[in-house]
Amino acid sequence: MIVLGSTSEVAQAFVEKALQEGEKFERIYLFTSNKETTERFARHIDVKFLQQSEIIELDLTKEINYQNFDYINSSLLFCATGYLGDGTEEGLYDNKNTQRIIDINYSKLVPVINYFAQKFESRRTGTIIGLSSVAGERGRQSNFIYGSAKAAFTAYLSGLRNYLFEKKVHVMTVKPGFMATKMTEGLPLNPKLTATPKQAAECIYSAFKKQRNVTYVLPIWSVIMLVIRNIPEFVFKKLKL
Ligand SMILES: NC(=O)c1ccc[n+]([C@@H]2O[C@H](COP(=O)([O-])OP(=O)(O)OC[C@H]3O[C@@H](n4cnc5c(N)ncnc54)[C@H](OP(=O)(O)O)[C@@H]3O)[C@@H](O)[C@H]2O)c1
């Protein structure tokens, strides 16, 4: 199994859930921009599940040498990579912040997924799970750079699913609403609409087993987004969302 964004608590909870359910992986490749924190998780799964894992450094803001990944083979890729950035007015007009959000959520991430998608395609097997966001469904003033990068990522996953369908590779898009993780630490989230990493992992694992194409984390978000998508633009543009 390949994990992108290994310090994500959702990614870690998904790995644990899969192992608890008896999924067998020859090796778990933990891609991370934060080796130290990932080492703790790697040790944890090595001890608890006698699972072989390997940590691979990947910082999407730096140059990537794909030859280093040539030996990696797997049939499951879980991508939890994401970056919220600064959604304030200062953040919006700070080009560094804007570029970083676009790079980590979309432009630098897509080539990495493509690299592994091609491997899956040539072996005619595998599943790619990508965590996008409900933020990608409609641009809102509070986080539309992040939302637009996620919209692009959602469209990418949809196209990849379509492209790989006949090649026997499945692509699942996950659209989380709020999740209580380090990304949202300190934000005033409504607890009724917020999933814990464990809850999120359970939703995602169940959708993975059912080979879903698109899934929301916490079903209530599919209803919320149905409403949000259908608010007429002349009303929507006046809302403080
Ligand atoms: N939390 C929410 O409410 C929420 C809502 C909707 C969607 N999402 C999406 O769900 C996914 C998981 O998010 P999370 O809540 O678990 O947040 P998170 O803990 O911040 O996870 C995102 C991961 O992205 C990786 N990452 C960040 N910068 C990177 C860089 N420069 N290069 C490579 N990797 C980088 C990090 O993994 P490493 O440290 O291992 O590199 C980080 O753990 C993300 O795609 C996020 O956008 C989250």
The ligand as a Gaussian input file, in Angstrom:
#p B3LYP/6-31G(d) Opt

LIG

0 1
 N       -9.733000      18.204000       8.129000
 C      -10.766000      18.585000       7.410000
 O      -11.755000      19.164000       7.920000
 C      -10.804000      18.309000       5.934000
 C      -11.969000      18.639000       5.232000
 C      -12.039000      18.376000       3.868000
 C      -10.981000      17.781000       3.228000
 N       -9.839000      17.479000       3.926000
 C       -8.754000      16.830000       3.177000
 O       -8.496000      15.569000       3.762000
 C       -7.105000      15.221000       3.587000
 C       -6.497000      14.845000       4.928000
 O       -6.479000      16.018000       5.729000
 P       -6.240000      16.056000       7.295000
 O       -7.415000      16.707000       7.882000
 O       -5.793000      14.743000       7.790000
 O       -5.080000      17.157000       7.356000
 P       -3.518000      17.041000       7.590000
 O       -3.233000      16.319000       8.827000
 O       -2.983000      18.416000       7.441000
 O       -3.053000      16.099000       6.382000
 C       -2.617000      16.564000       5.140000
 C       -1.289000      15.931000       4.831000
 O       -0.746000      16.493000       3.641000
 C        0.652000      16.296000       3.666000
 N        1.378000      17.469000       3.193000
 C        1.230000      18.754000       3.608000
 N        2.164000      19.523000       3.019000
 C        2.891000      18.705000       2.214000
 C        4.008000      18.902000       1.358000
 N        4.610000      20.098000       1.205000
 N        4.494000      17.839000       0.676000
 C        3.946000      16.625000       0.829000
 N        2.913000      16.369000       1.643000
 C        2.389000      17.397000       2.333000
 C        1.061000      16.097000       5.129000
 O        1.589000      14.780000       5.284000
 P        3.117000      14.588000       5.716000
 O        3.320000      15.443000       6.940000
 O        3.210000      13.134000       5.985000
 O        3.927000      15.044000       4.539000
 C       -0.242000      16.226000       5.895000
 O       -0.320000      15.331000       6.956000
 C       -6.464000      16.436000       2.925000
 O       -6.443000      16.238000       1.531000
 C       -7.419000      17.562000       3.249000
 O       -7.336000      18.614000       2.312000
 C       -9.734000      17.717000       5.252000

